[in-house]
Amino acid sequence: MQRRTIAGLFAAQLVGGIGVGIGVAVGVLFAARLAGESVAGLAGATLAVGSALLALPVAAWMRMRGRRFGLAMGYLIAAAGAAMLVVTAWLRPVPLLFPAMFLFGCATTANFQARFAAVDLAPPASRGRSLSVVIWATTVGAVGGPLVAVPADRLCRHLGGPPMAGSFLLSASALALAAAIVTLVLRPDPLLLARKAGLAGLAGAPPRAGGQRSAFGEAGRQALANRGARLGFAAVVSGHLVMLVVMSMTPVHLDHVGRPGVISVVMSVHLAGMFGFAPLVGSAGDRFGGRVVIGGATLLLMFSCALAASAGRDPLLLGLGIGLLGLGWSGTMIAGSTALTESVPEESRPAVQGLLDLVMGLAGAGGTALAGAVVATVGYPALAWSAIAVLLPLLVLVMPRQQLTSRRRDQRCTGVRGPRADDD
């Protein structure tokens, strides 16, 4: 049954990834061409807010009616948003852009929530591998999405459609197909089957009415109380914020080159970095520890931001920087999620994981909203340089406690005084 579940999730992620990839590649760019760069930042923020807030009803549907219903509804909501973007491209009403982007954000919600469905029936020894396989499945669709967006748009324009309508029409079709796949394949439902089998550690019991708010409050207290949970939480949120801020404005920055194919290739490289190395990142975390992977990923994110800031509009350098940005995100996402999960009690994991996705999405939304204004006023390089500052607190948090204590002692020492024996 676990193999059937993974196969169904793999297929849905592969197809649904096309919708996610097109949204990343052309969503914000479409908003910029429709209403300007400052509005593009707000549209990107709306996309991220939709991804964050729609995680709550999707998670509630999963808890009440199972993974199959929740994931199918998530994909269908995103397909409706993509269809609204087709109408927006055709009629060009700016007010319709924002509700369309909000609903379209549910594509990311469904793709992220699918990783939890992969571990409902997985044995403890293979949960990490099952999760990484589902994340890796997004690679083909997410990388292929931007590459097929341009031909789809050209075909639509050849048939008399407006610019970018074809890309969103393809996205809507892919997301609807992903909903059909999970509906047909996830039978019996893995979450409901796990409950029936007594695997309450990850599946959890059906929620009682009115218990959602208290569950999230307790989840927040547990995430703050444990050092490992704090590190995991900070790694995921910081890494996602930096990645989304820089990535979302890259198509707008490259739009001045005047070659849509360049944008698609650069964004495909970025998405390959995000998802393509997920199994290797997961194995590195198992072998070397999550703290080491988070530290390395943080340094990689800093380097990639510096490279993007200094690349100008050189597609090769910018593509390399954005690709490394995606790889750094993969490290903070996978190692941070694992550190958080391992640091809280089993019965609290679903609520803590849901809170993580909510905060991650809201942080990305706020950052994306500011990104548009920053690019419009001081430019893309300033945005990339400022993103590095966001990662500095994470570098401090990732240091071993013994090293931090030793540094504090060194700061209290005078130049005359020698080292104490217990400082080693």
N, C-alpha and C positions, 0 to 999 in steps of 0.2 A: 504493500500500500504506500509506503514511503517513496518507493521508486516512481510510482504513478504520480504522486503528489509533486515530486521534484520535476518530473517530465512536463506536467501541466504548467507548473509555475515557470519553468524554463521557456516553454513556448509562448506563454503570455508575456513574459518579460521581454522576449526577443521582439515580438510584434509591438507591444506597448512602448518599447524603447524608441521605436520610430517616431511616435507621437512626442515623446520627451525630447528627442534629438531635434526635431523640427522646431519645437517651442524654444529650445535654447538658441538655435541658429538664426531664426527669422522672427521670433516673437517681438523682442525689443526693437529690432531693426525695423519691423513693420510699423511699430508705434512711432519711431523717430521719423520715418518718411511721411507718416500720416499727420503728425502734429508737432514735430520738433524734438530735439534731444532732451530738453527738460521734461517733457511729457513721457519720453521713453523711459526715463528713470522711474517715474511714477507707475508706468505700466509694468515694468519689471518688478516693482515692489508689490503691485496688485497680484501679479502671478505668484510671488512668494507668499503673500498673505493668504491667498486662496489655498496654496499647498499646505500651509500651517493650520488654518482654521478648519478646513474640510477634513483634516485628519481626525477631528473629534467625532463627527457623525459617522465617518467610515469605521473608526475603531468601535464605536457603540454598536453599529450594525454587525460587526464581526463578533463582538462579545454576546450579542443577543441571538443572532441568526447564523453565525459561522463565517469562516473566511471566504467561502464561495460567494455568498450574497454581498458581503462588504466590498470585496475586490471588484466584483462585477458592477456594483453601483458606482464605485470610484471611477472605473474606466468609462462608464456611460456618461457620468457627469462631465468628465474631461472631453468626451466626444461632442457633447452638447456645446461646450465652450468653443471647441474648434469650429463647429458649424456656425456659431455666432460670429467668429472671426472671418469666416467666408463672407457672411452677409456684410460685415464691416468693410471688408476689402471691396465689395461690390458697390455699396451705397455710400461708404465713407462717413458715417456718423460717428464723430469722436466720442460722444457719451456712451455708445455701445461698446467701445473698446474695453472699458474697465470691467464691467460684469463678465464680458467674454473671457478676459484674461484671468479673472478670479476663478471661474469655473474650469478653465483650461489648466490651472494649477493643480487640479486633482489628478492629472496624469502622473506628476511626481509623487503625490500622496500614495496612489495605488502601487507605484513601483517600489517605494520605500517600505510600505506595509507588507508587501509580498515576502520580504526577507524574514519576517516573523512567522509566516505560515510554513516556511521551510523547516522550522525546528519543532513544530508541534509534535510530530511523531518520530523525530530523529533521536537515536540513542545519544547519551551524554558525550561519548567519545567522538561523535561525528557531527555535532551541532555546528561547530565552526566551519567545517568543510561544506555542509549543506547550505549554510547561509551565504558563504562566499560564491558557491556555484550559481545561486539565484542572482546575486549581484553581478557576477560575471556575464550572465546571460543577457543582461541589458546592453552589453558592449555592441553586439552585432546591430541591434536596432538603433541604438543611440548614435553609433558612428555612421551607420548607413542612412539614417534620417536626413542629416544635412546634405549628404551627397545626392540623394534622390529628390530633395526639395527643389533644386534648381531645374532639373528636367520636368518635374511635375508642373512647376510654374510656367515653364516655356510651353508645355503642351496646352495648359489651360489658356494661356494668352493667345496661342495659335487658334484656339477654338472660339476666341472672342471674349474670354474672361479678363478680369482686371489683374494687375500685378499681385503676386503672392497668394491669390485665392486658391490656386492649385496646390500649393504647399499645405495649406490648412485643410483643404478637402481630403488630401491624402492622409493627413494626421487624424482627422475624424474617422476615416475608414479603418485605419490601423487600430485605433483605440476601441472602436466598436467590435472589431474582430477579437481583440484581447479579452473583452468582456464575454464574448461567446465562448472562447477557449476555457476560461476558468469556470464558466457555468456548466459546460459539458464534461470537463475532465475532473474537476475536484469533487468527485462523488465516490464514496461518502466524504463529507467535509472533514478535513484533518483536525480542526479544532474541536468540533463536536465529537469526533471519534476519540480524540485524546481525553476529553472529559469523561466519556463513557468508559474508557479503559483505566481511568483513575490517575492520569498523568497531570495532576493539578499543578505541578511545579511550574510548568510553563503555560499550560492552557488556562488555568484559573477557573473559578466557578462563575456561573452567570451572575451579573451584578444585580444587586437589589435596587429598587427604586430609591433615588435620592442619595445613593452611595458614591456617585461619580466624583463629586466635589471633594468629599473627605478623602477619597482614594488618592486624588492628585495632590492634596495638601500633605498627606503622609509621605507620598513619593518625593515631594520637594524636600521635606525634612531629612529623609534618608539620604538623598543625593548630596546634601550639604554636610551631613554628619560624618561621612566616611571619606578619607583622603583619596582612596582609589576611585570612588564614585565622583568626587569633585574633579579629579584629573580627567576621567573619561568624559564627563559632562562638558568641561571647559574645552577639551580637545575637539569634540564633535562640533560644538557651537562656534568656536573660533575658526576652525578650519573651514566650516561651511560658509561662514560670514565672509571671510577673505576670498574664498574661491568664487562665491556668487557675485560679490561686488566687482571684482576685476573681470570675471568672465562675461557678465551681463552687458558691460559697456564695450567689450572688444569688437563685436560686430559693428557697432556705431563708429568706433574709431577707424576700423578698416573700410567702412563704407566710402570714405573719401578716396580710396584707391580706385573705385569705379569698376571693380571686377568681382561680381557676385560669387564666381567659382572659388576665388581665393578665400572668401569668408567661410564657405562650406568646408573647404579642406582644413583650414585652421581650427574650426570648431570641431570637426571630426577627430583631429589629433587630440584636442582637449578631452573629448569624451572617451577616447581610447585610453588616455591616461587615467581618467576617473574610474573606469570599469574594467579595462582589459587586464590589469595586473592584480585583480582582487584575490585570486587564489594564492599568488605568491606573497602578497601582503599578509594575508591570514596566516600562512605558514611561517613567515618571519616573526609574527607576533607570538605564535606558539613556541618557536625555538628560542628567540632572544628576549621575549617579554614585551608587554605592551608599552611600558615606559620608554624603552629604547626605540621602538618603532615610532611612537608619538614624538619623541625628541628629534629623530631624523626627519620625520615628515614636516615638523615645524620649520626646521632649517631649510628644507627643500622648498616650502612655501615662500619663505623669505627670499631665497635666491630667485625663484621664478618671478616674484613680483618685481624685484630689481631688474631682471632681464626684460620683462615686459615694459617697464618704465623707460628703459634705455634703448629699446629696439626701434623707436620711431614707428614708421609704417612698413618696415621690412617684413614681408610675410614669413620668411624663413626664421628669423630671430624671434618674431612674435609667436609664431607657431610652436617653436621650441619652448618658449617661456610659458605659454598657455598649456602645452602638453605636460610640462613638469608641474604646473599648478594643479592639474587634474590628478596627477600621481600623488602629490602631497596631500590633497583632499582625501584620496583613497586611504592613505595611511592614518590620518586622524579619524576618519569615519569608522574604519574597521577596528583598529586598535582601541579607539576611544569607546566604541559601543561594547566591545568585549570587556574592557576594564570596568565600565559601568555595570554591566550585567553580572560580572563575577563579584562585585563589591556590595550587592544588596541581596536581601533574602529572596528566595525563590517566589514566595507568594506575593512579593511586591514588584517583581520585575515587569509585568505588563504595564502597570501604572507609571513606573519610572521611565520605561521606554517610550510610552506615549507622551509623557511630559517632555522628554528630551526632544522628540520630533516637533512638538509644539513650539518650544523655545527656539530650537534651531531654525524653524521656518520664520518665526517672527523676527529674529535677529537678522536673517537674510533679507527679509522684506524691508526693515528699516534701513539697512545698509544700501540696498539697491535704490531706495528712494533718494538717499543722499548722493549716491553715485552719479545719478543723472545731473543733479545740480552742480556737483564738483566738476564733471567733465565739461559742462556748458560754460563754467566760469573760468576755471584754471587749467583744464585739459586732462587728458587721459594719463599722462606720466605722473602728474601730481596725485591722482587717485591711486595708482599702483604703489608709489612710494609711501603714501599714508597708510596703506593696508598693512605694511610691515609693522607699524607701531601697534596694531591690534594684536599681533602675535607675541609681543614682548612679555606680557604677564604669563602666557602659557609656557614660555621658556623657563621662567622662574619656578612655576608650579611643577614642571617635569623634572627638575633637579632632585636627586635623592635627598632625603631629610638630613642625612649625615653631612653632606656637602654644604647644605645651607647653614647648618649649625656651626660648621667649621669656619665658614666665611664670616658669620656674625662674631665669632670669637676673635678672628683676625682683625676685624674692624675695631674691636675694643682694646686690642693690644697697642702699646706704644712702641716707638722705634728702639728704645733701650731695652725693653723687657724681652727676654727670650721666650721661646715656645715652651708651654707646659707639656708634661708627659701625657696628660689625659686629653690633649688636643688632637692626638693622632687618631 
